[in-house]
Amino acid sequence: MTRAMHRVLLVEDDPAISSILGMLFETSGFRVEAVDSCERAIRQAQSYRPDLCVVDLGLPDRDGLSFILQVRSWSPVPILVLTARSSEGDRLAAFEAGADDYVLKPFSGPEVLARVRAILRRIARAGEPAPVVRLGAVTVDLANRRTRNLQGEETRLTPLEHRLLECLVRHGGRVVTHQQLMREVWGPHQADVRALRVCVGTLRRKLECDPALPQHLLTEPGIGYRLETGAAAVPAPAAQALPQVV
């Protein structure tokens, strides 16, 4: 899909800002559908099928977070929040709900365009063939769903374990929160943190040399997990060699 074909759903109740953003996107080769309420935005997200949503949080009928949460229950469409809310709590709530990026008002037009294009590039790369991932002595072919050690012996991963591993790979070494993992791997309202921890534990037993001291499937306590890939990881010093909390 070329940039001229990308469809942007703009959710903004301020007519002046909506007009400015609409012109910005259209002159840059995007097709724009602008709405001014949460309810209209949800309907348009279903019928217009945008490639990206740009949403304000302060909407007249419902909070913009409602839009993000509802859309995330059935669509992976990228969402850029564009708002005057600058607190850390608002940012965390938006990302936890499923936003992909967060830009503050007053905004720079070139920065908004740059962030939109960066999001679309990430989505395009995500559609490329899945990679082969090296986790120490284990090689995981995500495309063909095959996991082997250096001797070529195969380890069977369940579909759920594959989805969890794919999700961590997609986020490229970044921390992925518990809620985001549960939403992307199980779907909305289908799992709890205990189920996630059990799945991570079984993956570690299959992929890590020492599951009690993981070097690849790493815990960020109280937040989530991240994946460190590569042929080898630096082991923890002996004085710190304590089992990692799941």
C-alpha positions as CSV (number, residue, x, y, z in Angstrom):
1,M,0.0,0.0,0.0
2,T,1.4,3.4,-0.9
3,R,1.3,6.4,1.3
4,A,-1.4,8.0,-0.9
5,M,-3.6,5.1,0.0
6,H,-3.3,5.3,3.7
7,R,-6.5,6.2,5.4
8,V,-6.4,8.3,8.6
9,L,-9.4,8.5,11.0
10,L,-9.1,11.8,12.8
11,V,-11.0,12.1,16.1
12,E,-10.9,15.7,17.3
13,D,-13.8,17.9,18.5
14,D,-12.0,21.3,18.1
15,P,-13.0,22.5,14.5
16,A,-9.8,24.6,14.1
17,I,-7.4,21.8,15.1
18,S,-9.4,19.3,13.1
19,S,-9.1,21.5,10.0
20,I,-5.4,22.1,10.5
21,L,-4.7,18.4,10.9
22,G,-6.9,17.4,8.0
23,M,-5.0,19.8,5.7
24,L,-1.7,18.5,7.0
25,F,-2.5,14.9,6.3
26,E,-4.2,15.5,2.9
27,T,-1.4,17.7,1.6
28,S,1.0,14.9,2.6
29,G,-0.9,12.3,0.6
30,F,-3.2,10.7,3.2
31,R,-7.0,10.2,2.9
32,V,-8.7,11.7,6.0
33,E,-12.0,11.0,7.7
34,A,-12.7,13.5,10.5
35,V,-15.2,13.0,13.4
36,D,-15.8,14.9,16.5
37,S,-17.1,12.4,19.1
38,C,-16.2,9.0,20.5
39,E,-19.4,7.3,19.3
40,R,-19.0,8.5,15.8
41,A,-15.3,7.5,15.9
42,I,-16.2,3.9,16.9
43,R,-18.7,3.6,14.1
44,Q,-16.2,5.0,11.6
45,A,-13.4,2.7,12.8
46,Q,-15.7,-0.2,11.9
47,S,-16.9,1.1,8.5
48,Y,-14.1,3.2,7.2
49,R,-11.4,0.7,8.2
50,P,-8.6,3.2,8.7
51,D,-4.9,2.4,8.5
52,L,-4.3,4.7,11.5
53,C,-6.3,6.6,14.1
54,V,-5.3,10.0,15.5
55,V,-7.4,10.6,18.6
56,D,-7.8,13.4,21.2
57,L,-8.6,12.2,24.8
58,G,-10.9,15.1,25.7
59,L,-14.0,14.3,23.6
60,P,-17.5,15.7,24.3
61,D,-19.4,12.5,24.8
62,R,-16.8,10.0,26.2
63,D,-13.2,10.0,27.1
64,G,-10.9,9.1,24.2
65,L,-9.6,6.2,26.3
66,S,-13.0,4.6,25.7
67,F,-12.4,4.7,22.0
68,I,-9.0,3.1,22.3
69,L,-10.2,0.3,24.6
70,Q,-13.2,-0.5,22.4
71,V,-11.2,-0.5,19.2
72,R,-8.5,-2.6,20.7
73,S,-11.1,-5.3,21.6
74,W,-11.4,-6.2,17.9
75,S,-8.7,-4.3,15.8
76,P,-4.9,-3.9,15.9
77,V,-5.1,-0.6,13.9
78,P,-2.3,1.8,15.1
79,I,-3.5,4.7,17.3
80,L,-1.7,8.0,17.9
81,V,-3.0,10.0,20.8
82,L,-2.9,13.8,20.2
83,T,-3.9,15.6,23.4
84,A,-3.2,18.4,25.9
85,R,-3.1,16.0,28.8
86,S,0.5,15.9,29.8
87,S,0.6,14.0,33.1
88,E,2.5,10.7,33.4
89,G,-0.8,9.0,34.5
90,D,-2.6,10.0,31.4
91,R,0.3,8.8,29.2
92,L,0.5,5.4,31.0
93,A,-3.3,5.0,30.8
94,A,-3.3,5.6,27.1
95,F,-0.4,3.2,26.5
96,E,-2.0,0.6,28.8
97,A,-5.3,1.0,26.8
98,G,-3.4,0.2,23.6
99,A,-2.2,3.5,22.1
100,D,1.0,3.2,19.9
101,D,2.2,6.8,20.4
102,Y,1.4,10.0,22.4
103,V,1.9,13.6,21.2
104,L,1.1,16.7,23.2
105,K,-0.7,19.8,22.1
106,P,0.4,22.4,21.0
107,F,2.0,20.2,18.4
108,S,4.5,20.5,15.6
109,G,3.0,19.5,12.2
110,P,6.2,17.9,10.9
111,E,6.6,15.9,14.2
112,V,3.1,14.5,13.9
113,L,3.7,13.5,10.3
114,A,7.1,11.9,11.3
115,R,5.5,9.9,14.1
116,V,2.6,8.8,11.8
117,R,5.0,7.6,9.2
118,A,7.2,5.8,11.8
119,I,4.2,3.9,13.1
120,L,3.2,2.9,9.6
121,R,6.7,1.7,8.8
122,R,6.7,-0.4,12.0
123,I,3.3,-1.9,10.9
124,A,4.7,-2.6,7.4
125,R,7.7,-4.4,8.9
126,A,5.5,-6.4,11.2
127,G,3.8,-7.8,8.0
128,E,7.1,-9.2,6.7
129,P,8.0,-12.9,7.1
130,A,8.6,-13.8,10.7
131,P,12.3,-14.0,11.7
132,V,14.5,-16.8,13.0
133,V,15.4,-15.9,16.6
134,R,18.5,-17.1,18.4
135,L,18.1,-17.6,22.1
136,G,21.5,-18.9,23.3
137,A,21.7,-22.5,22.2
138,V,18.2,-22.6,20.9
139,T,17.0,-21.4,17.5
140,V,13.3,-20.5,17.0
141,D,11.9,-20.3,13.4
142,L,8.8,-18.3,14.0
143,A,7.5,-18.6,10.5
144,N,7.6,-22.4,10.4
145,R,7.0,-22.8,14.1
146,R,10.1,-25.0,14.7
147,T,12.4,-24.8,17.8
148,R,15.7,-26.6,17.8
149,N,18.9,-26.8,19.9
150,L,22.4,-26.8,18.5
151,Q,22.2,-30.6,17.9
152,G,19.1,-30.1,15.8
153,E,16.8,-31.7,18.3
154,E,13.3,-30.2,18.1
155,T,11.4,-28.8,21.1
156,R,7.6,-28.5,20.7
157,L,6.0,-25.2,21.6
158,T,2.3,-24.9,21.9
159,P,0.4,-22.4,19.8
160,L,-0.1,-20.2,22.9
161,E,3.6,-20.3,23.6
162,H,4.4,-19.4,20.0
163,R,2.0,-16.4,20.2
164,L,3.6,-15.2,23.4
165,L,7.1,-15.5,21.9
166,E,6.1,-13.8,18.7
167,C,4.6,-10.9,20.6
168,L,7.8,-10.4,22.6
169,V,9.8,-10.6,19.4
170,R,7.6,-7.9,17.7
171,H,8.4,-5.5,20.5
172,G,12.1,-5.8,19.8
173,G,13.6,-6.0,23.3
174,R,11.3,-3.4,24.7
175,V,9.3,-4.1,27.9
176,V,5.8,-5.4,27.2
177,T,3.3,-4.9,30.0
178,H,1.3,-7.8,31.5
179,Q,-1.9,-6.3,30.2
180,Q,-0.6,-5.8,26.7
181,L,0.7,-9.4,26.5
182,M,-2.6,-10.8,27.7
183,R,-4.5,-8.6,25.3
184,E,-2.4,-9.5,22.3
185,V,-1.8,-13.2,23.1
186,W,-5.1,-14.3,24.6
187,G,-7.5,-11.5,23.5
188,P,-9.6,-9.2,25.7
189,H,-10.9,-10.6,28.9
190,Q,-9.5,-14.0,28.2
191,A,-6.6,-14.4,30.7
192,D,-5.2,-13.2,34.0
193,V,-1.6,-12.6,35.2
194,R,-1.4,-16.1,36.7
195,A,-2.0,-17.7,33.2
196,L,0.6,-15.4,31.7
197,R,3.2,-16.4,34.4
198,V,2.5,-20.1,33.9
199,C,3.1,-19.6,30.1
200,V,6.3,-17.7,30.6
201,G,7.5,-20.4,33.1
202,T,6.9,-23.2,30.6
203,L,8.6,-21.2,27.8
204,R,11.6,-20.7,30.1
205,R,11.9,-24.4,30.8
206,K,11.9,-25.1,27.1
207,L,14.2,-22.3,25.9
208,E,16.5,-21.2,28.7
209,C,19.7,-23.1,29.8
210,D,18.8,-22.4,33.4
211,P,15.0,-21.5,33.8
212,A,15.7,-20.2,37.3
213,L,18.2,-17.7,36.0
214,P,16.8,-16.7,32.6
215,Q,19.0,-14.8,30.2
216,H,16.5,-14.2,27.5
217,L,12.9,-14.2,28.8
218,L,13.4,-11.4,31.4
219,T,11.0,-10.1,34.0
220,E,10.5,-6.4,34.7
221,P,9.0,-6.8,38.2
222,G,5.5,-5.4,38.5
223,I,5.4,-4.3,34.9
224,G,5.8,-7.2,32.4
225,Y,8.5,-9.0,30.3
226,R,11.0,-8.3,27.6
227,L,13.0,-10.6,25.3
228,E,16.8,-10.4,25.0
229,T,17.8,-12.3,21.8
230,G,21.3,-13.3,20.6
231,A,23.7,-16.2,20.7
232,A,24.6,-15.5,24.3
233,A,23.8,-13.1,27.2
234,V,26.0,-11.9,30.0
235,P,25.3,-14.0,33.0
236,A,24.5,-12.4,36.3
237,P,27.4,-12.0,38.8
238,A,27.7,-14.8,41.4
239,A,26.7,-12.5,44.2
240,Q,23.4,-11.7,42.4
241,A,22.6,-15.2,41.2
242,L,19.2,-15.4,42.6
243,P,16.2,-16.9,40.9
244,Q,14.3,-14.3,38.9
245,V,10.7,-13.6,40.0
246,V,8.1,-14.6,37.4
